Amino acid sequence: MAQISTSDFKKGTKVILEGDPFDMLVVDFVKPGKGQALYRCRMRNLIKGTILDRTYKSGDSLEGADIRRNDAQFLYKDSSGFVFMEQQTFEQHSISPEIAGDQAVFLQDGMVCELLYWNDTPIGVTLPPSVTMKIVYTEPAVRGNTSSNITKTAKVDCGAEIQVPAFVDTGDMVKINTQTGEYIERVRE
């Protein structure tokens, strides 16, 4: 892959550092009174998720990472993980539960997600921002508690437990944020 000079560093640049792909989160240009200009970079390891801070001198360069994104449809879960099929090539990939992360509980059959590839190997999955699910169980609302912002625990059809407002009942459809697992709104049919 091509070398990326410090003058081309910006948020979202993908580089290889210590053999792993990194995504630049913050790039600050610092010009001290004397001496060479510096680039302070905060980067996230795309495989491990760790954050790393590094400073580079003007004129340094790093190797660019071959990162691509592709839409893929979730098919099913098996013993090796979650199986996705690419939309264009119909090629199937198995994603381990560690790569899928906590948001995998919200995967639904046929859901189109975005897969992140490094050297043609899937290293990440991004679900749509929200999903609509059915409440399978929650305690009934206590009379008088429906007007304030009191929450209660509810179980949705995927098995996850979320906090919902007191007015939500069993059988209601709710929209859930897939990144945080938080209730967004009740959905009317």
N, C-alpha and C positions, 0 to 999 in steps of 0.2 A: 504494500500500500504506500501511497505517497507520504512524504514528510510534510508536516504542517508547521509553519514558522510561527513564532510568538506574535507577529503582527496580524496573523489570521485567527488568533485565539478569540473566541466569543462564546457566549452562553449557547449550549447545545452542541458544541463541537465534540466529536467522538474521537478519542485517542487511545493508543495502547501504552500502558505503563506497567512495568513489572510482569508482562505477559498476559495481563487482563485488560478488557475494554473498559474505558472510563468515559463518563459524560460530564462535560464541564458545566457546573451549576452557576458559578460566579467567576468573572474575570475582571480584576481591577488593575488598571494601568497606573503605576506609581513612578513619578519622575522626581528623584531626590535633587537637592540643590547641586550636589556634586556627583559625578559618576554616571554609571549606565542606568538606563530605564529598566524597571522591573515589572513583571506581570505576576500578580498574586492570584492563584487559581484555587478554587474549591471544586473538587471532583467527586463523583459517586461511582463506585465500582458497580458495573452493570450485572455482574454475576453474584457477588457477595452482598451488595447493598451498602458497604461501608463508605464513609466519607473521608476524604484525604485532602489536606491543604499542602500546596507546593508553591514555591516561588521560582520563577525563571527569569534569566537575564534576557534583555533584548538581543535578538539574533539566534537564540536557542531554537531547537525544533524537536517535535515529537512525531512518532509514526501515527498516521491516521488509522482508525479502526474501520473495518468493513462491516458496518452495521446497516441492516435494512429492516423495514417493517412490511408486513403482509397481512391481509385479512384472512382469517381462517374460521371455519365453523366448528363448534364443539359438537362431537358425536356421542361419546360415552366415556364412562370411567371404568378402568379395569385395574388389575393388580399392579401394573407398572405405573399407572398414573392416569392422566386425562388425555384423551385422544382427540386431536383436531385435524381437520382436512382443509388444506389451502383452497381458496376459492378459484384461482386461475388454473393451477396444475392438477388439482384433486389428489395431491400427495398427502399422506397421513403422517402426523408427528405425534409422539407420545411425550407429554410434559409431566415431569415429576411433581409431586405435591409441594416440594420445597420451592420450586420455580414458580408454581401457580400462586403460592402464598395464601394468606387468610381470605382473600376475596373469592377463592375457588368455591366456597360454600354457596355462592350465589349463581354458579353456572347452571344454565338451563339447556335442555336438549335443543339443538338447532341454533343456539345463540352465536352470532358472528362477533368474534373478538379480534384483537390485533396482536399478532405474534411478533416478537423482536428476535432477530437472527444475528449471530456473530459467526462468520465463516460458515454460513449455511447450517448452523446448529441453533435450535431455539433456546434462548436464554431468558425469555420473559413473556408474559401474557398480560394484556390490558383488556379488561371487560368494558362494556359500555358504561357510561357514567351512572346509569340507574337501571333498576329492574322492577317489574311489577310482580308482586307475589301475594298469595292468599294467606290470611291469618287462619291457622288451623286450631289454635287455642289461645285464649286469654281470659282472665278473670272478668266477670261482668263489672260495669261501672257502678260505683257506689253513689247513691243519690246525693246530690249536692256537690260532688267533686267534678262535675263535667264542665264548669265554667272557667276554672283556672287552668294553668298549664301543669297539671299533675300527670305524671307518666306511670305506666305499668309495663310489666314484661309480657311479651307476646311471642308465640312460636309460629314461624311461617312454614310453608309447605316444603322448603328445602331442609328444614331441621334447625335452622339458626334461630336464636332468640334475640329479639330487638326490643328497644324501649319505644312505646307508642303512647300517644295522648289517651286520656281516660275514656274519651268518647268512641274509640275504635273497638269493634266487637268481633267475635269469632265469625268467620265467613267473609269479612271485608277484604277488599283488594287494596294494597298499599304500595306506594312507590318507595324504594329503598336506595340509598346512595351505596354503590358497590365498593367505593374506596374506604368509607368510614363505617359502613354498616348501620347508618342512622336512618330513621324514618324521615321521609320528605313530605308526603301528603297521602291522603286517602283518595283512591281512584273510584270514580263513579262509572258504572257500566252502562 
